[in-house]
């Protein structure tokens, strides 16, 4: 994820972040399935998607914690 893209996504609302998270989880599922059937051209894409998912989950937890406090 590029820096400008990170900044844009970090400023999204929790609902928008959750929608993006669902999209990335679907993408990860499809990539993993493709990789099991035939090797991916770029297997590092799995790593980047996994890390993007973790990043989104962190931002969602931060925003949810800020609302409760």
Phi and psi restraints in degrees (range 20) as a CNS / XPLOR table:
assign (resid 1 and name C) (resid 2 and name N)
       (resid 2 and name CA) (resid 2 and name C) 1.0 -76.5 20.0 2
assign (resid 2 and name N) (resid 2 and name CA)
       (resid 2 and name C) (resid 3 and name N) 1.0 161.8 20.0 2
assign (resid 2 and name C) (resid 3 and name N)
       (resid 3 and name CA) (resid 3 and name C) 1.0 -61.8 20.0 2
assign (resid 3 and name N) (resid 3 and name CA)
       (resid 3 and name C) (resid 4 and name N) 1.0 -46.4 20.0 2
assign (resid 3 and name C) (resid 4 and name N)
       (resid 4 and name CA) (resid 4 and name C) 1.0 -62.9 20.0 2
assign (resid 4 and name N) (resid 4 and name CA)
       (resid 4 and name C) (resid 5 and name N) 1.0 -39.3 20.0 2
assign (resid 4 and name C) (resid 5 and name N)
       (resid 5 and name CA) (resid 5 and name C) 1.0 -65.2 20.0 2
assign (resid 5 and name N) (resid 5 and name CA)
       (resid 5 and name C) (resid 6 and name N) 1.0 -39.7 20.0 2
assign (resid 5 and name C) (resid 6 and name N)
       (resid 6 and name CA) (resid 6 and name C) 1.0 -61.0 20.0 2
assign (resid 6 and name N) (resid 6 and name CA)
       (resid 6 and name C) (resid 7 and name N) 1.0 -46.6 20.0 2
assign (resid 6 and name C) (resid 7 and name N)
       (resid 7 and name CA) (resid 7 and name C) 1.0 -61.4 20.0 2
assign (resid 7 and name N) (resid 7 and name CA)
       (resid 7 and name C) (resid 8 and name N) 1.0 -41.0 20.0 2
assign (resid 7 and name C) (resid 8 and name N)
       (resid 8 and name CA) (resid 8 and name C) 1.0 -63.9 20.0 2
assign (resid 8 and name N) (resid 8 and name CA)
       (resid 8 and name C) (resid 9 and name N) 1.0 -45.9 20.0 2
assign (resid 8 and name C) (resid 9 and name N)
       (resid 9 and name CA) (resid 9 and name C) 1.0 -70.6 20.0 2
assign (resid 9 and name N) (resid 9 and name CA)
       (resid 9 and name C) (resid 10 and name N) 1.0 -33.6 20.0 2
assign (resid 9 and name C) (resid 10 and name N)
       (resid 10 and name CA) (resid 10 and name C) 1.0 -65.3 20.0 2
assign (resid 10 and name N) (resid 10 and name CA)
       (resid 10 and name C) (resid 11 and name N) 1.0 -27.9 20.0 2
assign (resid 10 and name C) (resid 11 and name N)
       (resid 11 and name CA) (resid 11 and name C) 1.0 -89.1 20.0 2
assign (resid 11 and name N) (resid 11 and name CA)
       (resid 11 and name C) (resid 12 and name N) 1.0 4.3 20.0 2
assign (resid 11 and name C) (resid 12 and name N)
       (resid 12 and name CA) (resid 12 and name C) 1.0 -75.1 20.0 2
assign (resid 12 and name N) (resid 12 and name CA)
       (resid 12 and name C) (resid 13 and name N) 1.0 162.6 20.0 2
assign (resid 12 and name C) (resid 13 and name N)
       (resid 13 and name CA) (resid 13 and name C) 1.0 -76.2 20.0 2
assign (resid 13 and name N) (resid 13 and name CA)
       (resid 13 and name C) (resid 14 and name N) 1.0 169.1 20.0 2
assign (resid 13 and name C) (resid 14 and name N)
       (resid 14 and name CA) (resid 14 and name C) 1.0 -61.9 20.0 2
assign (resid 14 and name N) (resid 14 and name CA)
       (resid 14 and name C) (resid 15 and name N) 1.0 -41.5 20.0 2
assign (resid 14 and name C) (resid 15 and name N)
       (resid 15 and name CA) (resid 15 and name C) 1.0 -63.7 20.0 2
assign (resid 15 and name N) (resid 15 and name CA)
       (resid 15 and name C) (resid 16 and name N) 1.0 -41.5 20.0 2
assign (resid 15 and name C) (resid 16 and name N)
       (resid 16 and name CA) (resid 16 and name C) 1.0 -66.4 20.0 2
assign (resid 16 and name N) (resid 16 and name CA)
       (resid 16 and name C) (resid 17 and name N) 1.0 -38.6 20.0 2
assign (resid 16 and name C) (resid 17 and name N)
       (resid 17 and name CA) (resid 17 and name C) 1.0 -64.4 20.0 2
assign (resid 17 and name N) (resid 17 and name CA)
       (resid 17 and name C) (resid 18 and name N) 1.0 -39.4 20.0 2
assign (resid 17 and name C) (resid 18 and name N)
       (resid 18 and name CA) (resid 18 and name C) 1.0 -67.4 20.0 2
assign (resid 18 and name N) (resid 18 and name CA)
       (resid 18 and name C) (resid 19 and name N) 1.0 -36.1 20.0 2
assign (resid 18 and name C) (resid 19 and name N)
       (resid 19 and name CA) (resid 19 and name C) 1.0 -65.2 20.0 2
assign (resid 19 and name N) (resid 19 and name CA)
       (resid 19 and name C) (resid 20 and name N) 1.0 -42.5 20.0 2
assign (resid 19 and name C) (resid 20 and name N)
       (resid 20 and name CA) (resid 20 and name C) 1.0 -63.7 20.0 2
assign (resid 20 and name N) (resid 20 and name CA)
       (resid 20 and name C) (resid 21 and name N) 1.0 -37.7 20.0 2
assign (resid 20 and name C) (resid 21 and name N)
       (resid 21 and name CA) (resid 21 and name C) 1.0 -63.3 20.0 2
assign (resid 21 and name N) (resid 21 and name CA)
       (resid 21 and name C) (resid 22 and name N) 1.0 -43.4 20.0 2
assign (resid 21 and name C) (resid 22 and name N)
       (resid 22 and name CA) (resid 22 and name C) 1.0 -60.1 20.0 2
assign (resid 22 and name N) (resid 22 and name CA)
       (resid 22 and name C) (resid 23 and name N) 1.0 -42.7 20.0 2
assign (resid 22 and name C) (resid 23 and name N)
       (resid 23 and name CA) (resid 23 and name C) 1.0 -61.5 20.0 2
assign (resid 23 and name N) (resid 23 and name CA)
       (resid 23 and name C) (resid 24 and name N) 1.0 -44.5 20.0 2
assign (resid 23 and name C) (resid 24 and name N)
       (resid 24 and name CA) (resid 24 and name C) 1.0 -67.6 20.0 2
assign (resid 24 and name N) (resid 24 and name CA)
       (resid 24 and name C) (resid 25 and name N) 1.0 -35.7 20.0 2
assign (resid 24 and name C) (resid 25 and name N)
       (resid 25 and name CA) (resid 25 and name C) 1.0 -65.8 20.0 2
assign (resid 25 and name N) (resid 25 and name CA)
       (resid 25 and name C) (resid 26 and name N) 1.0 -38.6 20.0 2
assign (resid 25 and name C) (resid 26 and name N)
       (resid 26 and name CA) (resid 26 and name C) 1.0 -64.2 20.0 2
assign (resid 26 and name N) (resid 26 and name CA)
       (resid 26 and name C) (resid 27 and name N) 1.0 -42.1 20.0 2
assign (resid 26 and name C) (resid 27 and name N)
       (resid 27 and name CA) (resid 27 and name C) 1.0 -62.1 20.0 2
assign (resid 27 and name N) (resid 27 and name CA)
       (resid 27 and name C) (resid 28 and name N) 1.0 -42.1 20.0 2
assign (resid 27 and name C) (resid 28 and name N)
       (resid 28 and name CA) (resid 28 and name C) 1.0 -62.6 20.0 2
assign (resid 28 and name N) (resid 28 and name CA)
       (resid 28 and name C) (resid 29 and name N) 1.0 -42.2 20.0 2
assign (resid 28 and name C) (resid 29 and name N)
       (resid 29 and name CA) (resid 29 and name C) 1.0 -60.1 20.0 2
assign (resid 29 and name N) (resid 29 and name CA)
       (resid 29 and name C) (resid 30 and name N) 1.0 -47.5 20.0 2
assign (resid 29 and name C) (resid 30 and name N)
       (resid 30 and name CA) (resid 30 and name C) 1.0 -64.2 20.0 2
assign (resid 30 and name N) (resid 30 and name CA)
       (resid 30 and name C) (resid 31 and name N) 1.0 -41.4 20.0 2
assign (resid 30 and name C) (resid 31 and name N)
       (resid 31 and name CA) (resid 31 and name C) 1.0 -64.1 20.0 2
assign (resid 31 and name N) (resid 31 and name CA)
       (resid 31 and name C) (resid 32 and name N) 1.0 -43.3 20.0 2
assign (resid 31 and name C) (resid 32 and name N)
       (resid 32 and name CA) (resid 32 and name C) 1.0 -63.3 20.0 2
assign (resid 32 and name N) (resid 32 and name CA)
       (resid 32 and name C) (resid 33 and name N) 1.0 -39.9 20.0 2
assign (resid 32 and name C) (resid 33 and name N)
       (resid 33 and name CA) (resid 33 and name C) 1.0 -64.5 20.0 2
assign (resid 33 and name N) (resid 33 and name CA)
       (resid 33 and name C) (resid 34 and name N) 1.0 -46.9 20.0 2
assign (resid 33 and name C) (resid 34 and name N)
       (resid 34 and name CA) (resid 34 and name C) 1.0 -59.7 20.0 2
assign (resid 34 and name N) (resid 34 and name CA)
       (resid 34 and name C) (resid 35 and name N) 1.0 -40.9 20.0 2
assign (resid 34 and name C) (resid 35 and name N)
       (resid 35 and name CA) (resid 35 and name C) 1.0 -66.6 20.0 2
assign (resid 35 and name N) (resid 35 and name CA)
       (resid 35 and name C) (resid 36 and name N) 1.0 -31.2 20.0 2
assign (resid 35 and name C) (resid 36 and name N)
       (resid 36 and name CA) (resid 36 and name C) 1.0 -71.1 20.0 2
assign (resid 36 and name N) (resid 36 and name CA)
       (resid 36 and name C) (resid 37 and name N) 1.0 -38.1 20.0 2
assign (resid 36 and name C) (resid 37 and name N)
       (resid 37 and name CA) (resid 37 and name C) 1.0 -76.6 20.0 2
assign (resid 37 and name N) (resid 37 and name CA)
       (resid 37 and name C) (resid 38 and name N) 1.0 -55.1 20.0 2
assign (resid 37 and name C) (resid 38 and name N)
       (resid 38 and name CA) (resid 38 and name C) 1.0 -137.1 20.0 2
assign (resid 38 and name N) (resid 38 and name CA)
       (resid 38 and name C) (resid 39 and name N) 1.0 143.4 20.0 2
assign (resid 38 and name C) (resid 39 and name N)
       (resid 39 and name CA) (resid 39 and name C) 1.0 -59.4 20.0 2
assign (resid 39 and name N) (resid 39 and name CA)
       (resid 39 and name C) (resid 40 and name N) 1.0 140.7 20.0 2
assign (resid 39 and name C) (resid 40 and name N)
       (resid 40 and name CA) (resid 40 and name C) 1.0 -73.1 20.0 2
assign (resid 40 and name N) (resid 40 and name CA)
       (resid 40 and name C) (resid 41 and name N) 1.0 152.7 20.0 2
assign (resid 40 and name C) (resid 41 and name N)
       (resid 41 and name CA) (resid 41 and name C) 1.0 -66.7 20.0 2
assign (resid 41 and name N) (resid 41 and name CA)
       (resid 41 and name C) (resid 42 and name N) 1.0 -37.5 20.0 2
assign (resid 41 and name C) (resid 42 and name N)
       (resid 42 and name CA) (resid 42 and name C) 1.0 -129.0 20.0 2
assign (resid 42 and name N) (resid 42 and name CA)
       (resid 42 and name C) (resid 43 and name N) 1.0 89.4 20.0 2
assign (resid 42 and name C) (resid 43 and name N)
       (resid 43 and name CA) (resid 43 and name C) 1.0 -67.3 20.0 2
assign (resid 43 and name N) (resid 43 and name CA)
       (resid 43 and name C) (resid 44 and name N) 1.0 -15.5 20.0 2
assign (resid 43 and name C) (resid 44 and name N)
       (resid 44 and name CA) (resid 44 and name C) 1.0 -69.7 20.0 2
assign (resid 44 and name N) (resid 44 and name CA)
       (resid 44 and name C) (resid 45 and name N) 1.0 -13.6 20.0 2
assign (resid 44 and name C) (resid 45 and name N)
       (resid 45 and name CA) (resid 45 and name C) 1.0 -62.2 20.0 2
assign (resid 45 and name N) (resid 45 and name CA)
       (resid 45 and name C) (resid 46 and name N) 1.0 -33.1 20.0 2
assign (resid 45 and name C) (resid 46 and name N)
       (resid 46 and name CA) (resid 46 and name C) 1.0 -60.4 20.0 2
assign (resid 46 and name N) (resid 46 and name CA)
       (resid 46 and name C) (resid 47 and name N) 1.0 -41.9 20.0 2
assign (resid 46 and name C) (resid 47 and name N)
       (resid 47 and name CA) (resid 47 and name C) 1.0 -64.8 20.0 2
assign (resid 47 and name N) (resid 47 and name CA)
       (resid 47 and name C) (resid 48 and name N) 1.0 -44.3 20.0 2
assign (resid 47 and name C) (resid 48 and name N)
       (resid 48 and name CA) (resid 48 and name C) 1.0 -65.7 20.0 2
assign (resid 48 and name N) (resid 48 and name CA)
       (resid 48 and name C) (resid 49 and name N) 1.0 -39.3 20.0 2
assign (resid 48 and name C) (resid 49 and name N)
       (resid 49 and name CA) (resid 49 and name C) 1.0 -65.5 20.0 2
assign (resid 49 and name N) (resid 49 and name CA)
       (resid 49 and name C) (resid 50 and name N) 1.0 -42.7 20.0 2
assign (resid 49 and name C) (resid 50 and name N)
       (resid 50 and name CA) (resid 50 and name C) 1.0 -60.4 20.0 2
assign (resid 50 and name N) (resid 50 and name CA)
       (resid 50 and name C) (resid 51 and name N) 1.0 -43.0 20.0 2
assign (resid 50 and name C) (resid 51 and name N)
       (resid 51 and name CA) (resid 51 and name C) 1.0 -69.5 20.0 2
assign (resid 51 and name N) (resid 51 and name CA)
       (resid 51 and name C) (resid 52 and name N) 1.0 -35.9 20.0 2
assign (resid 51 and name C) (resid 52 and name N)
       (resid 52 and name CA) (resid 52 and name C) 1.0 -64.2 20.0 2
assign (resid 52 and name N) (resid 52 and name CA)
       (resid 52 and name C) (resid 53 and name N) 1.0 -38.5 20.0 2
assign (resid 52 and name C) (resid 53 and name N)
       (resid 53 and name CA) (resid 53 and name C) 1.0 -62.7 20.0 2
assign (resid 53 and name N) (resid 53 and name CA)
       (resid 53 and name C) (resid 54 and name N) 1.0 -45.2 20.0 2
assign (resid 53 and name C) (resid 54 and name N)
       (resid 54 and name CA) (resid 54 and name C) 1.0 -62.9 20.0 2
assign (resid 54 and name N) (resid 54 and name CA)
       (resid 54 and name C) (resid 55 and name N) 1.0 -40.1 20.0 2
assign (resid 54 and name C) (resid 55 and name N)
       (resid 55 and name CA) (resid 55 and name C) 1.0 -62.5 20.0 2
assign (resid 55 and name N) (resid 55 and name CA)
       (resid 55 and name C) (resid 56 and name N) 1.0 -44.8 20.0 2
assign (resid 55 and name C) (resid 56 and name N)
       (resid 56 and name CA) (resid 56 and name C) 1.0 -64.3 20.0 2
assign (resid 56 and name N) (resid 56 and name CA)
       (resid 56 and name C) (resid 57 and name N) 1.0 -41.1 20.0 2
assign (resid 56 and name C) (resid 57 and name N)
       (resid 57 and name CA) (resid 57 and name C) 1.0 -61.8 20.0 2
assign (resid 57 and name N) (resid 57 and name CA)
       (resid 57 and name C) (resid 58 and name N) 1.0 -38.4 20.0 2
assign (resid 57 and name C) (resid 58 and name N)
       (resid 58 and name CA) (resid 58 and name C) 1.0 -63.5 20.0 2
assign (resid 58 and name N) (resid 58 and name CA)
       (resid 58 and name C) (resid 59 and name N) 1.0 -46.2 20.0 2
assign (resid 58 and name C) (resid 59 and name N)
       (resid 59 and name CA) (resid 59 and name C) 1.0 -64.2 20.0 2
assign (resid 59 and name N) (resid 59 and name CA)
       (resid 59 and name C) (resid 60 and name N) 1.0 -37.5 20.0 2
assign (resid 59 and name C) (resid 60 and name N)
       (resid 60 and name CA) (resid 60 and name C) 1.0 -64.6 20.0 2
assign (resid 60 and name N) (resid 60 and name CA)
       (resid 60 and name C) (resid 61 and name N) 1.0 -44.4 20.0 2
assign (resid 60 and name C) (resid 61 and name N)
       (resid 61 and name CA) (resid 61 and name C) 1.0 -64.6 20.0 2
assign (resid 61 and name N) (resid 61 and name CA)
       (resid 61 and name C) (resid 62 and name N) 1.0 -38.8 20.0 2
assign (resid 61 and name C) (resid 62 and name N)
       (resid 62 and name CA) (resid 62 and name C) 1.0 -63.0 20.0 2
assign (resid 62 and name N) (resid 62 and name CA)
       (resid 62 and name C) (resid 63 and name N) 1.0 -44.8 20.0 2
assign (resid 62 and name C) (resid 63 and name N)
       (resid 63 and name CA) (resid 63 and name C) 1.0 -69.8 20.0 2
assign (resid 63 and name N) (resid 63 and name CA)
       (resid 63 and name C) (resid 64 and name N) 1.0 -36.9 20.0 2
assign (resid 63 and name C) (resid 64 and name N)
       (resid 64 and name CA) (resid 64 and name C) 1.0 -67.8 20.0 2
assign (resid 64 and name N) (resid 64 and name CA)
       (resid 64 and name C) (resid 65 and name N) 1.0 -37.6 20.0 2
assign (resid 64 and name C) (resid 65 and name N)
       (resid 65 and name CA) (resid 65 and name C) 1.0 -69.0 20.0 2
assign (resid 65 and name N) (resid 65 and name CA)
       (resid 65 and name C) (resid 66 and name N) 1.0 -34.9 20.0 2
assign (resid 65 and name C) (resid 66 and name N)
       (resid 66 and name CA) (resid 66 and name C) 1.0 -68.3 20.0 2
assign (resid 66 and name N) (resid 66 and name CA)
       (resid 66 and name C) (resid 67 and name N) 1.0 -32.6 20.0 2
assign (resid 66 and name C) (resid 67 and name N)
       (resid 67 and name CA) (resid 67 and name C) 1.0 -70.9 20.0 2
assign (resid 67 and name N) (resid 67 and name CA)
       (resid 67 and name C) (resid 68 and name N) 1.0 -38.5 20.0 2
assign (resid 67 and name C) (resid 68 and name N)
       (resid 68 and name CA) (resid 68 and name C) 1.0 -71.4 20.0 2
assign (resid 68 and name N) (resid 68 and name CA)
       (resid 68 and name C) (resid 69 and name N) 1.0 -29.4 20.0 2
